[in-house]
Amino acid sequence: MPRYTLPDGSFQESATPASVATIAATIGAGLARAAIAGRVDGRLVDLDTVVDQDATIAIITPSTPDGLEILRHSTSHLMAQAVKELFPGAQVTIGPAVADGFYYDFDYERPFTPEDLTAIEARMEEIVKRDLPVKRQLMGRQEAIDWFLDQGERYKAEIIAEIPEDQAISLYRQGAFMDLCRGPHVPSTGRLKVFKLTRLAGAYWRGDSKNKMLQRIYGTAFADKKALEAHLTLLEEAAKRDHRRIGKELDLFSIQDDAGGGLVLWHPMGARVRQIIEDQWKEAHRAAGYEFLFTPHMANLDLWRTSGHLDFYHDSMFNPMTVDEQKYQIRPMNCPFHILVYRSQIRSHRDLPMRWAELGTVYRYEMSGVLHGLFRVRGFTQDDAHIFCRESQIEAEISAILDLTLQTLRTFGFEKFEINLSTRPEKAVGSDAIWEKATAALRGAILHHGLDYCEDVGGGAFYGPKIDVKITDAIGRKWQCSTIQLDFNLPERFDIGYIGEDGARHRPIMIHRALMGSLERFFGILIEHHAGHFPVWLAPVQAVVLTITEAYNDWAVEVEQKLRAAGLRVQTDLRNQKIGYKIREHAMQKIPWLLIVGERERAEGAVSPRDRHGKELGLIPLDEMIQRLLVESRQRA
């Protein structure tokens, strides 16, 4: 007689083994109607799975994170079935659920069009109305390969051929459509009623540019229409804020094929913002007791062999070059150089902690299919720092790093944070004692700051635990930016040490940390967070002086000179154009302040300001306006 333990600690006993669906029905009719899957002893299973022994059972509904992922993955299969019915010659490849929806990659003889998406969506709705049962079945490996090859699905056959021979192949059938999948899935297609196909993209098979380019269809699915509508509204707002479009409109940056994919060209206005970000970063680090380093953009290949990057990071590194018959590698990271600086002389316990920071540009090979504006590039500048400290200093250093992290992110307008603590994985270097001490130090620093956090048990790197900080932008999206990573591995690999109070040699702890992640990606996030309307302190141009007619150009030039002398970033527009035209043009450039000058302004030594929202402040003495701008800049509002 199986005994089932429910999430609230209560029990159910059954005279015979029961399916997850039956267990849900005994709990309540409403739960049974909402259920789409179950969790048995921690493992997600289909509703028709029979539980024949004592187990812990949870019923999964679409309102849970697991349920939403199952709903979306099932909808990707629904889409693949619709594509196969409409375009029988299309080959299906892979179709996972992702953060905000799902996608499926197809190989087809011609590009899909927006009209095709409309047709596919309509066919998906038809299949939903058919309410086809979704059933799992197992096949032998060779039987599954043969079946998919008979269907002309060579991509699926290729995937199955890589599965061990003794492993049964899990397939899901709905109507005439069958797909390779470990599941679980919704019990029938009738449960998939709220979805939307969102866009088309290209993707190489297996993410390798040497392989064929496939067509990727993105979509999303939700448990109810209200959630879908909210998501689509978010997508519309995100499209308006797209940093690639705004970057072009405001002439901030470009990525051009002549230079190479994933390599960013910073234009004058974008470079101004970058310099402001860098100046703020340096100012904050000086105050926090950091020293700055500058290190090379490449190094002898042996350095990357010692650091382990050549073995563990090879696929993300560019090919080495030959210099004086020696192999050199363009750097994917800055860490080994900082260790070399540390190792350049004998260190004492009195020297620690040592805090070294660098705005170091690194180069990583990213597949062309994943490059995306400033968010995914091949050359980028990390706001990198490394701290070398004693074990007893870990918690104080982590706490100080968190202070600096939150201070920096708040300065740029972010107030909501999500903290993740990743702990020791199954395979790791370093003793149990140091892992426990280090993890406790990270946890203690988080709690000291009164921050909520999630613990990812076993999610740390093999060389140390870490803290990740996500920020929430103006429209509610979360972005991973800051990382604080302890490292027990590189100090060992490079055999660095310090002389302790006891006169013996000890191994320091190394802390890697980046507050913004990279300047390029952070700049892209800033553009989208502010929708290009940078606050006064960050704006590349803080004010533009506009003349009503050319007769007042002399006063406009004098206003510009005084603003510049005060340290403000200003331009003048002396063109013989109507003032309304000038205002509209500069408003489109998202300038924080437009300072209009005419006869009365010149006579009274004043300006007539208009803010970015179109509010006119009337006549204001120039000196008063300068002070107002300076206050806004200093406050970094």
C-alpha positions as a printed NumPy array, in Angstrom:
array([[  0.   ,   0.   ,   0.   ],
       [  1.958,   3.078,  -1.224],
       [  2.105,   6.075,   1.089],
       [  2.339,   9.503,  -0.553],
       [  3.761,  12.482,   1.333],
       [  2.349,  15.838,   0.162],
       [  4.092,  19.247,   0.296],
       [  2.19 ,  20.319,   3.432],
       [  3.469,  17.253,   5.299],
       [  0.178,  15.341,   5.151],
       [ -0.073,  11.761,   3.861],
       [ -2.227,   9.795,   1.494],
       [ -2.411,   6.031,   1.304],
       [ -3.644,   4.095,  -1.694],
       [ -4.772,   0.467,  -1.83 ],
       [ -3.131,   0.183,  -5.245],
       [ -0.454,   2.225,  -7.017],
       [ -1.966,   5.489,  -8.264],
       [ -1.085,   7.87 , -11.091],
       [ -0.107,  11.454, -10.37 ],
       [ -3.407,  12.556, -11.941],
       [ -5.363,  10.29 ,  -9.561],
       [ -3.456,  11.628,  -6.567],
       [ -4.26 ,  15.196,  -7.691],
       [ -7.964,  14.301,  -7.969],
       [ -8.035,  12.914,  -4.418],
       [ -6.569,  16.195,  -3.145],
       [ -9.193,  18.321,  -4.91 ],
       [-11.135,  18.69 ,  -8.139],
       [ -9.754,  22.188,  -8.766],
       [ -6.171,  20.977,  -8.422],
       [ -6.873,  18.062, -10.733],
       [ -8.2  ,  20.434, -13.424],
       [ -5.14 ,  22.697, -13.112],
       [ -2.513,  19.935, -12.902],
       [ -0.204,  19.426, -15.867],
       [  2.582,  17.309, -14.315],
       [  3.952,  16.05 , -11.014],
       [  7.131,  15.913,  -8.985],
       [  7.906,  12.515,  -7.471],
       [ 10.821,  12.399,  -5.033],
       [ 12.175,  15.544,  -6.679],
       [ 11.822,  14.271, -10.273],
       [  9.385,  15.892, -12.722],
       [  7.044,  13.346, -14.339],
       [  3.951,  13.201, -16.558],
       [  0.482,  13.152, -15.001],
       [ -0.127,   9.551, -16.093],
       [  3.005,   8.31 , -14.283],
       [  2.029,   5.573, -11.805],
       [  3.73 ,   5.822,  -8.403],
       [  4.034,   2.263,  -7.042],
       [  6.009,   2.904,  -3.865],
       [  6.223,   5.35 ,  -0.971],
       [  7.152,   8.769,  -2.334],
       [  7.004,  12.507,  -1.824],
       [  4.528,  13.971,  -4.311],
       [  3.918,  17.528,  -5.522],
       [  1.344,  18.471,  -8.159],
       [  2.641,  20.881, -10.798],
       [  0.363,  23.595, -12.197],
       [  1.112,  26.284, -14.828],
       [  1.226,  28.933, -12.085],
       [  4.54 ,  27.508, -10.789],
       [  7.98 ,  28.057, -12.394],
       [  8.25 ,  24.337, -13.219],
       [  4.73 ,  24.324, -14.632],
       [  5.361,  27.364, -16.803],
       [  8.508,  25.777, -18.218],
       [  6.609,  22.56 , -19.017],
       [  3.826,  24.608, -20.618],
       [  6.328,  26.445, -22.804],
       [  8.264,  23.365, -23.796],
       [  5.014,  21.61 , -24.711],
       [  4.073,  24.651, -26.805],
       [  7.359,  24.363, -28.698],
       [  6.282,  20.826, -29.672],
       [  2.875,  22.201, -30.662],
       [  4.613,  24.715, -32.916],
       [  6.834,  22.026, -34.438],
       [  3.759,  19.922, -35.241],
       [  2.09 ,  22.917, -36.892],
       [  5.217,  23.598, -38.972],
       [  5.393,  19.966, -40.105],
       [  1.72 ,  19.968, -41.11 ],
       [  2.09 ,  23.196, -43.11 ],
       [  5.62 ,  22.6  , -44.45 ],
       [  6.173,  18.811, -44.644],
       [  9.664,  19.303, -46.075],
       [ 10.881,  21.147, -42.973],
       [ 13.214,  19.222, -40.668],
       [ 12.921,  19.739, -36.923],
       [ 16.047,  20.042, -34.777],
       [ 15.79 ,  21.277, -31.165],
       [ 13.084,  23.268, -29.373],
       [ 13.68 ,  24.129, -25.707],
       [ 11.911,  26.393, -23.27 ],
       [ 13.938,  29.539, -22.488],
       [ 13.689,  32.365, -19.964],
       [ 10.686,  34.145, -21.493],
       [  9.215,  31.533, -23.785],
       [ 10.537,  28.927, -26.223],
       [ 12.027,  28.473, -29.661],
       [ 12.406,  25.752, -32.248],
       [ 15.031,  25.517, -34.995],
       [ 14.061,  24.249, -38.451],
       [ 15.876,  23.394, -41.66 ],
       [ 13.695,  24.457, -44.582],
       [ 14.309,  25.187, -48.245],
       [ 13.299,  28.853, -48.032],
       [ 13.184,  31.539, -45.332],
       [ 10.044,  31.67 , -43.224],
       [  8.124,  34.956, -43.458],
       [  5.914,  36.931, -41.054],
       [  2.967,  35.594, -43.05 ],
       [  4.195,  32.059, -42.339],
       [  4.224,  32.842, -38.609],
       [  0.581,  33.907, -38.819],
       [ -0.293,  30.654, -40.59 ],
       [  1.69 ,  28.568, -38.094],
       [ -0.077,  30.265, -35.183],
       [ -3.476,  29.56 , -36.758],
       [ -2.575,  25.883, -37.276],
       [ -1.391,  25.671, -33.633],
       [ -4.841,  26.896, -32.544],
       [ -6.435,  24.172, -34.694],
       [ -4.296,  21.488, -33.041],
       [ -5.233,  22.831, -29.608],
       [ -8.917,  22.405, -30.527],
       [ -8.227,  18.786, -31.518],
       [ -7.182,  18.202, -27.874],
       [ -4.738,  15.469, -28.887],
       [ -3.418,  13.264, -26.06 ],
       [  0.318,  13.707, -25.47 ],
       [  1.845,  10.315, -24.671],
       [  5.359,   9.205, -23.829],
       [  6.819,   6.063, -25.324],
       [ 10.224,   4.414, -25.245],
       [ 12.207,   3.024, -28.166],
       [ 15.529,   1.316, -28.55 ],
       [ 18.308,   3.538, -29.831],
       [ 18.619,   1.997, -33.31 ],
       [ 14.841,   1.69 , -33.672],
       [ 14.505,   5.42 , -32.922],
       [ 17.264,   6.341, -35.379],
       [ 15.607,   4.276, -38.099],
       [ 12.189,   5.773, -37.383],
       [ 13.408,   9.371, -37.659],
       [ 15.447,   8.643, -40.782],
       [ 12.313,   7.135, -42.355],
       [ 10.598,  10.457, -41.604],
       [ 13.464,  12.384, -43.241],
       [ 14.535,  13.818, -39.864],
       [ 18.318,  13.451, -40.054],
       [ 18.98 ,  16.023, -37.309],
       [ 16.99 ,  14.003, -34.767],
       [ 18.768,  10.832, -35.908],
       [ 22.126,  12.561, -35.401],
       [ 21.188,  13.54 , -31.829],
       [ 19.991,  10.02 , -30.978],
       [ 23.157,   8.456, -32.436],
       [ 25.152,  10.223, -29.705],
       [ 23.048,   8.69 , -26.893],
       [ 24.592,   5.567, -25.287],
       [ 23.395,   2.325, -26.908],
       [ 21.977,   0.857, -23.706],
       [ 19.784,   3.888, -22.998],
       [ 16.104,   3.788, -23.968],
       [ 15.009,   6.726, -26.101],
       [ 12.176,   8.865, -24.724],
       [  9.7  ,  10.114, -27.335],
       [  6.439,  12.034, -27.131],
       [  3.588,  11.564, -29.586],
       [  0.635,  13.885, -30.225],
       [ -1.487,  12.78 , -33.132],
       [  0.746,  11.899, -36.081],
       [  3.62 ,  14.024, -34.749],
       [  6.334,  12.452, -32.615],
       [  9.379,  14.171, -31.149],
       [ 12.466,  13.219, -29.19 ],
       [ 12.172,  14.55 , -25.629],
       [ 12.744,  13.459, -22.045],
       [  9.622,  15.382, -20.918],
       [  7.466,  15.796, -19.012],
       [  4.696,  17.382, -21.066],
       [  1.125,  18.531, -20.64 ],
       [ -1.408,  15.663, -20.907],
       [ -3.02 ,  16.991, -24.093],
       [ -2.697,  19.761, -26.655],
       [ -5.976,  21.234, -25.388],
       [ -4.075,  22.588, -22.387],
       [ -2.019,  24.938, -24.591],
       [ -4.365,  27.849, -25.2  ],
       [ -2.341,  30.988, -24.476],
       [  0.642,  31.532, -26.762],
       [  2.161,  33.92 , -29.294],
       [  4.895,  33.539, -31.908],
       [  7.139,  36.572, -31.585],
       [  9.986,  36.614, -34.076],
       [ 12.26 ,  34.874, -36.563],
       [ 16.023,  34.525, -36.32 ],
       [ 18.904,  32.498, -37.688],
       [ 20.927,  29.93 , -35.749],
       [ 23.692,  27.54 , -36.758],
       [ 23.132,  23.851, -36.131],
       [ 24.719,  23.085, -32.744],
       [ 25.8  ,  26.735, -32.529],
       [ 28.77 ,  26.116, -34.844],
       [ 29.285,  28.554, -37.714],
       [ 30.796,  25.705, -39.757],
       [ 27.381,  24.034, -39.786],
       [ 24.257,  24.919, -41.724],
       [ 22.27 ,  28.019, -40.818],
       [ 18.834,  27.048, -39.512],
       [ 15.687,  29.118, -39.007],
       [ 14.658,  29.8  , -35.437],
       [ 11.084,  30.659, -34.532],
       [ 10.646,  32.257, -31.121],
       [  7.421,  32.263, -29.17 ],
       [  6.056,  32.497, -25.675],
       [  3.281,  30.864, -23.689],
       [  1.512,  31.629, -20.417],
       [ -1.092,  30.155, -18.129],
       [ -3.583,  32.959, -18.815],
       [ -4.244,  35.747, -21.329],
       [ -3.611,  38.544, -18.849],
       [ -0.033,  37.361, -18.288],
       [  0.516,  37.034, -22.038],
       [ -0.798,  40.549, -22.691],
       [  1.461,  41.95 , -19.974],
       [  4.429,  40.156, -21.535],
       [  3.637,  41.42 , -25.031],
       [  3.348,  44.944, -23.652],
       [  6.771,  44.472, -22.084],
       [  8.171,  43.314, -25.435],
       [  6.746,  46.405, -27.132],
       [  8.334,  48.644, -24.517],
       [ 11.615,  46.74 , -24.772],
       [ 11.582,  47.239, -28.556],
       [ 11.217,  51.006, -28.042],
       [ 14.229,  50.885, -25.723],
       [ 16.387,  48.65 , -27.927],
       [ 19.936,  49.932, -27.405],
       [ 20.901,  49.107, -30.984],
       [ 18.255,  51.427, -32.419],
       [ 18.813,  54.179, -29.839],
       [ 22.581,  53.852, -30.213],
       [ 22.237,  54.563, -33.925],
       [ 19.741,  57.412, -33.477],
       [ 21.954,  59.145, -30.899],
       [ 25.18 ,  58.266, -32.771],
       [ 26.674,  56.534, -29.714],
       [ 28.366,  53.456, -31.208],
       [ 28.424,  51.113, -34.173],
       [ 29.431,  47.562, -35.014],
       [ 30.522,  47.294, -38.623],
       [ 31.43 ,  44.331, -40.804],
       [ 34.543,  46.122, -42.025],
       [ 35.935,  45.997, -38.477],
       [ 34.514,  42.572, -37.672],
       [ 31.472,  41.133, -35.956],
       [ 31.221,  41.734, -32.228],
       [ 33.787,  44.568, -32.195],
       [ 32.435,  47.889, -30.939],
       [ 33.336,  51.318, -32.345],
       [ 32.629,  54.013, -29.763],
       [ 31.54 ,  57.274, -31.446],
       [ 32.255,  60.663, -29.794],
       [ 28.949,  60.867, -27.89 ],
       [ 29.17 ,  57.254, -26.721],
       [ 32.822,  57.704, -25.811],
       [ 31.842,  60.676, -23.623],
       [ 29.415,  58.509, -21.669],
       [ 32.008,  55.759, -21.392],
       [ 34.548,  58.222, -20.023],
       [ 32.027,  59.435, -17.436],
       [ 31.367,  55.827, -16.394],
       [ 35.103,  55.151, -16.14 ],
       [ 35.738,  58.337, -14.134],
       [ 32.96 ,  57.404, -11.684],
       [ 34.359,  53.873, -11.416],
       [ 37.891,  55.09 , -10.739],
       [ 36.745,  57.651,  -8.184],
       [ 34.79 ,  55.008,  -6.268],
       [ 37.702,  52.549,  -6.346],
       [ 40.236,  55.064,  -5.109],
       [ 37.938,  55.817,  -2.182],
       [ 37.631,  52.072,  -1.495],
       [ 41.395,  51.545,  -1.286],
       [ 42.142,  50.039,  -4.697],
       [ 45.267,  50.542,  -6.796],
       [ 45.086,  50.462, -10.602],
       [ 46.951,  48.181, -12.972],
       [ 47.52 ,  48.185, -16.722],
       [ 48.411,  44.859, -18.317],
       [ 49.052,  43.573, -21.884],
       [ 46.418,  42.497, -24.369],
       [ 48.269,  39.258, -25.104],
       [ 50.753,  36.916, -23.505],
       [ 52.885,  33.879, -24.172],
       [ 50.715,  30.799, -24.651],
       [ 52.4  ,  29.139, -21.673],
       [ 50.763,  31.672, -19.33 ],
       [ 47.32 ,  30.457, -20.401],
       [ 48.494,  26.87 , -20.04 ],
       [ 49.563,  27.532, -16.436],
       [ 46.301,  29.339, -15.645],
       [ 44.259,  26.455, -17.059],
       [ 42.469,  28.591, -19.645],
       [ 44.07 ,  26.639, -22.481],
       [ 42.479,  23.435, -21.172],
       [ 39.163,  24.652, -19.778],
       [ 38.396,  27.776, -21.828],
       [ 39.844,  26.858, -25.194],
       [ 36.597,  27.065, -27.174],
       [ 36.094,  30.7  , -26.125],
       [ 39.623,  31.801, -27.077],
       [ 40.845,  33.049, -30.434],
       [ 43.572,  31.088, -32.183],
       [ 47.103,  31.935, -31.008],
       [ 49.535,  33.918, -33.133],
       [ 53.237,  33.354, -33.692],
       [ 55.686,  36.056, -32.555],
       [ 59.466,  35.405, -32.761],
       [ 58.742,  31.7  , -33.191],
       [ 56.735,  31.647, -29.963],
       [ 52.981,  31.254, -29.591],
       [ 51.098,  34.214, -28.132],
       [ 47.465,  34.299, -27.077],
       [ 45.206,  37.349, -27.082],
       [ 43.759,  37.54 , -23.601],
       [ 40.281,  36.251, -22.725],
       [ 40.732,  37.345, -19.085],
       [ 42.893,  39.639, -16.992],
       [ 43.461,  37.424, -13.931],
       [ 46.799,  35.776, -14.852],
       [ 48.463,  39.17 , -15.35 ],
       [ 47.404,  40.343, -11.892],
       [ 48.856,  37.17 , -10.411],
       [ 52.148,  37.849, -12.193],
       [ 52.237,  41.312, -10.631],
       [ 51.622,  39.742,  -7.212],
       [ 54.326,  37.144,  -7.837],
       [ 56.879,  39.751,  -8.887],
       [ 58.16 ,  40.072,  -5.306],
       [ 57.939,  38.468,  -1.877],
       [ 54.728,  39.422,  -0.056],
       [ 54.183,  39.687,   3.692],
       [ 51.01 ,  39.214,   5.734],
       [ 51.314,  42.954,   6.425],
       [ 50.816,  43.662,   2.692],
       [ 47.405,  41.971,   2.644],
       [ 44.759,  42.643,   1.579],
       [ 45.973,  43.895,  -1.795],
       [ 43.208,  45.332,  -3.993],
       [ 44.061,  45.793,  -7.661],
       [ 41.632,  47.02 , -10.309],
       [ 41.86 ,  47.321, -14.077],
       [ 39.574,  48.346, -16.899],
       [ 40.971,  45.536, -18.986],
       [ 39.849,  44.822, -22.541],
       [ 39.523,  41.099, -23.285],
       [ 38.687,  39.111, -26.405],
       [ 36.536,  36.005, -26.538],
       [ 35.369,  33.984, -29.482],
       [ 31.576,  34.026, -29.635],
       [ 29.614,  32.268, -32.361],
       [ 28.293,  34.787, -34.885],
       [ 24.756,  33.547, -34.284],
       [ 24.78 ,  34.693, -30.644],
       [ 26.3  ,  38.156, -31.183],
       [ 23.781,  40.787, -30.127],
       [ 24.523,  44.515, -30.124],
       [ 26.474,  45.47 , -27.013],
       [ 25.071,  42.553, -25.033],
       [ 27.136,  39.829, -26.696],
       [ 30.399,  40.944, -28.304],
       [ 33.866,  39.567, -28.993],
       [ 35.924,  42.429, -27.578],
       [ 34.882,  44.104, -24.338],
       [ 36.293,  45.907, -21.333],
       [ 35.768,  44.303, -17.932],
       [ 35.642,  46.437, -14.811],
       [ 37.89 ,  43.874, -13.273],
       [ 39.524,  43.668,  -9.869],
       [ 41.353,  41.07 ,  -7.835],
       [ 41.862,  41.033,  -4.112],
       [ 44.586,  38.953,  -2.465],
       [ 43.873,  38.371,   1.202],
       [ 44.266,  36.052,   4.177],
       [ 41.497,  33.628,   5.179],
       [ 40.695,  35.778,   8.191],
       [ 40.073,  38.783,   5.91 ],
       [ 37.562,  37.144,   3.545],
       [ 34.325,  38.284,   5.181],
       [ 35.469,  41.898,   5.647],
       [ 36.618,  42.059,   2.018],
       [ 33.403,  40.523,   0.669],
       [ 31.362,  42.966,   2.764],
       [ 33.376,  45.901,   1.385],
       [ 32.951,  44.599,  -2.176],
       [ 29.18 ,  44.361,  -1.683],
       [ 29.177,  47.94 ,  -0.365],
       [ 31.025,  49.108,  -3.465],
       [ 28.815,  47.019,  -5.765],
       [ 25.525,  48.375,  -4.443],
       [ 26.88 ,  51.923,  -4.293],
       [ 27.981,  51.729,  -7.934],
       [ 24.745,  50.215,  -9.222],
       [ 22.617,  52.721,  -7.292],
       [ 24.673,  55.573,  -8.72 ],
       [ 23.594,  54.496, -12.197],
       [ 19.915,  54.371, -11.245],
       [ 19.344,  50.757, -10.149],
       [ 17.611,  50.121,  -6.835],
       [ 16.284,  46.545,  -6.986],
       [ 18.727,  43.673,  -6.573],
       [ 18.557,  39.891,  -6.634],
       [ 21.394,  38.042,  -4.929],
       [ 22.442,  34.473,  -5.667],
       [ 24.953,  32.513,  -3.562],
       [ 26.514,  29.498,  -5.311],
       [ 28.114,  26.866,  -3.08 ],
       [ 30.539,  23.979,  -3.448],
       [ 29.928,  21.6  ,  -6.365],
       [ 30.547,  17.868,  -6.143],
       [ 34.007,  18.207,  -7.683],
       [ 36.086,  21.051,  -6.266],
       [ 39.602,  22.063,  -5.318],
       [ 40.46 ,  23.204,  -1.808],
       [ 39.771,  21.672,   1.584],
       [ 36.312,  21.257,   3.107],
       [ 37.336,  23.626,   5.88 ],
       [ 38.258,  26.514,   3.575],
       [ 35.085,  26.012,   1.491],
       [ 32.934,  26.097,   4.621],
       [ 34.731,  29.16 ,   5.933],
       [ 34.585,  30.97 ,   2.593],
       [ 30.904,  30.17 ,   1.995],
       [ 30.029,  31.26 ,   5.518],
       [ 31.888,  34.526,   4.879],
       [ 29.916,  35.18 ,   1.672],
       [ 26.629,  34.356,   3.399],
       [ 27.568,  36.538,   6.397],
       [ 28.355,  39.516,   4.151],
       [ 24.987,  39.194,   2.384],
       [ 23.103,  38.982,   5.688],
       [ 25.101,  41.912,   7.091],
       [ 23.685,  44.044,   4.283],
       [ 20.156,  42.843,   4.987],
       [ 19.769,  41.462,   1.473],
       [ 17.462,  38.646,   0.426],
       [ 19.234,  35.897,  -1.447],
       [ 18.777,  32.501,  -3.046],
       [ 21.268,  29.734,  -2.431],
       [ 22.286,  27.612,  -5.396],
       [ 23.555,  24.51 ,  -3.616],
       [ 26.377,  22.957,  -5.612],
       [ 26.26 ,  25.746,  -8.21 ],
       [ 29.674,  27.243,  -7.496],
       [ 32.703,  26.888,  -9.745],
       [ 35.123,  24.062,  -8.922],
       [ 37.581,  26.661,  -7.628],
       [ 35.384,  28.576,  -5.176],
       [ 31.95 ,  29.851,  -4.096],
       [ 30.527,  33.035,  -5.575],
       [ 27.903,  35.757,  -5.297],
       [ 26.004,  36.986,  -8.358],
       [ 24.006,  40.226,  -8.306],
       [ 21.138,  40.867, -10.712],
       [ 19.654,  44.307, -11.231],
       [ 16.092,  45.162, -12.247],
       [ 15.653,  47.802, -14.922],
       [ 12.914,  50.38 , -15.453],
       [ 10.543,  47.9  , -17.121],
       [ 11.152,  45.023, -14.732],
       [ 13.731,  42.976, -16.623],
       [ 16.545,  41.361, -14.646],
       [ 20.176,  41.617, -15.745],
       [ 23.145,  39.707, -14.384],
       [ 25.922,  42.247, -13.822],
       [ 28.054,  41.865, -10.707],
       [ 30.01 ,  38.764,  -9.708],
       [ 32.129,  38.153,  -6.616],
       [ 34.082,  34.91 ,  -6.975],
       [ 36.477,  33.286,  -4.521],
       [ 39.334,  31.343,  -6.088],
       [ 41.41 ,  28.626,  -4.413],
       [ 42.74 ,  27.339,  -7.746],
       [ 44.839,  30.047,  -9.436],
       [ 46.926,  30.815,  -6.309],
       [ 47.78 ,  27.099,  -6.292],
       [ 48.475,  26.913, -10.025],
       [ 50.823,  29.899,  -9.912],
       [ 52.239,  28.877,  -6.519],
       [ 51.856,  32.32 ,  -4.974],
       [ 52.219,  32.897,  -1.263],
       [ 52.951,  35.323,   1.553],
       [ 55.075,  35.206,   4.671],
       [ 52.829,  34.897,   7.703],
       [ 53.32 ,  36.151,  11.235],
       [ 54.821,  32.759,  12.069],
       [ 57.53 ,  33.221,   9.439],
       [ 56.109,  30.381,   7.325],
       [ 54.838,  30.596,   3.766],
       [ 51.051,  30.635,   3.35 ],
       [ 48.698,  30.614,   0.361],
       [ 46.557,  33.746,  -0.124],
       [ 42.891,  33.675,  -1.095],
       [ 42.129,  35.354,  -4.426],
       [ 38.842,  37.162,  -4.995],
       [ 37.735,  38.015,  -8.538],
       [ 35.043,  40.645,  -8.9  ],
       [ 33.353,  42.779, -11.518],
       [ 30.709,  45.331, -10.614],
       [ 29.301,  46.147, -14.035],
       [ 30.454,  43.005, -15.843],
       [ 31.673,  44.807, -18.941],
       [ 31.463,  48.444, -20.012],
       [ 29.881,  47.509, -23.34 ],
       [ 27.074,  45.403, -21.92 ],
       [ 26.491,  47.764, -18.993],
       [ 26.273,  50.697, -21.406],
       [ 23.669,  48.778, -23.415],
       [ 21.69 ,  48.126, -20.228],
       [ 21.929,  51.806, -19.276],
       [ 20.628,  52.881, -22.681],
       [ 17.611,  50.589, -22.339],
       [ 17.032,  51.374, -18.652],
       [ 16.909,  55.119, -19.354],
       [ 15.457,  54.669, -22.882],
       [ 18.31 ,  56.928, -24.047],
       [ 17.216,  59.737, -21.697],
       [ 20.422,  59.781, -19.663],
       [ 20.32 ,  61.736, -16.393],
       [ 22.102,  65.081, -16.499],
       [ 25.302,  63.81 , -14.857],
       [ 25.614,  60.984, -17.417],
       [ 24.32 ,  62.672, -20.588],
       [ 26.951,  63.217, -23.314],
       [ 25.45 ,  66.678, -23.928],
       [ 23.822,  68.21 , -20.855],
       [ 22.413,  71.303, -22.533],
       [ 22.03 ,  72.875, -25.961],
       [ 21.78 ,  76.663, -26.391],
       [ 19.238,  77.567, -29.092],
       [ 18.891,  80.979, -30.712],
       [ 15.499,  82.331, -31.754],
       [ 17.227,  84.151, -34.628],
       [ 20.816,  84.719, -35.717],
       [ 20.683,  88.18 , -34.154],
       [ 21.322,  86.615, -30.737],
       [ 24.218,  84.375, -31.685],
       [ 26.663,  86.509, -29.694],
       [ 24.748,  85.896, -26.437],
       [ 24.376,  82.182, -27.246],
       [ 28.145,  81.855, -27.695],
       [ 28.742,  83.681, -24.395],
       [ 26.267,  81.375, -22.63 ],
       [ 28.056,  78.35 , -24.077],
       [ 31.452,  79.646, -22.944],
       [ 30.249,  80.21 , -19.374],
       [ 28.659,  76.776, -19.21 ],
       [ 31.86 ,  75.172, -20.48 ],
       [ 33.94 ,  77.146, -18.02 ],
       [ 31.77 ,  75.695, -15.243],
       [ 32.633,  72.203, -16.46 ],
       [ 29.345,  71.447, -18.202],
       [ 28.959,  69.634, -21.507],
       [ 27.162,  71.998, -23.863],
       [ 26.562,  72.751, -27.534],
       [ 25.032,  75.679, -29.42 ],
       [ 22.636,  75.643, -32.329],
       [ 23.146,  78.883, -34.268],
       [ 21.441,  77.738, -37.45 ],
       [ 19.01 ,  80.055, -39.191],
       [ 16.06 ,  77.727, -38.581],
       [ 12.745,  78.235, -36.829],
       [ 13.016,  77.72 , -33.067],
       [ 10.249,  75.08 , -33.119],
       [ 12.239,  73.012, -35.599],
       [ 15.368,  73.268, -33.467],
       [ 13.484,  72.266, -30.313],
       [ 11.966,  69.206, -31.973],
       [ 15.297,  68.101, -33.404],
       [ 17.181,  68.33 , -30.097],
       [ 14.313,  66.768, -28.168],
       [ 14.682,  63.767, -30.494],
       [ 18.33 ,  63.637, -29.427],
       [ 17.107,  63.347, -25.803],
       [ 19.093,  66.379, -24.56 ],
       [ 18.228,  67.004, -20.872],
       [ 18.051,  70.814, -21.161],
       [ 17.345,  73.192, -24.038],
       [ 18.341,  76.785, -23.231],
       [ 16.543,  79.242, -25.517],
       [ 17.952,  82.74 , -25.998],
       [ 16.499,  85.799, -27.684],
       [ 16.267,  89.545, -27.157],
       [ 14.936,  89.49 , -23.592],
       [ 17.374,  86.767, -22.477],
       [ 20.345,  88.76 , -23.839],
       [ 19.116,  91.98 , -22.245],
       [ 18.75 ,  90.372, -18.798],
       [ 21.737,  87.985, -18.9  ],
       [ 19.401,  85.011, -18.764],
       [ 18.132,  81.921, -20.569],
       [ 14.693,  80.36 , -21.   ],
       [ 15.136,  76.645, -20.12 ],
       [ 12.994,  73.805, -21.39 ],
       [ 13.497,  70.384, -19.783],
       [ 13.43 ,  66.983, -21.475],
       [  9.717,  66.598, -20.68 ],
       [  8.837,  69.815, -22.516],
       [  8.302,  71.866, -19.348],
       [  9.247,  75.525, -19.784],
       [ 10.664,  77.281, -16.711],
       [ 10.471,  80.858, -17.936],
       [ 13.276,  83.405, -17.718],
       [ 16.133,  82.325, -15.386],
       [ 19.411,  84.234, -14.803],
       [ 22.301,  82.412, -16.435],
       [ 24.303,  82.068, -13.191],
       [ 21.278,  80.505, -11.493],
       [ 20.825,  78.037, -14.342],
       [ 24.501,  77.083, -14.224],
       [ 24.198,  76.33 , -10.5  ],
       [ 21.089,  74.249, -11.132],
       [ 22.898,  72.15 , -13.733],
       [ 25.928,  71.743, -11.479],
       [ 23.746,  70.567,  -8.591],
       [ 22.025,  68.017, -10.837],
       [ 25.423,  66.791, -12.01 ],
       [ 26.876,  66.511,  -8.494],
       [ 23.817,  64.772,  -7.09 ],
       [ 23.912,  62.251,  -9.917],
       [ 20.15 ,  62.202,  -9.805]])
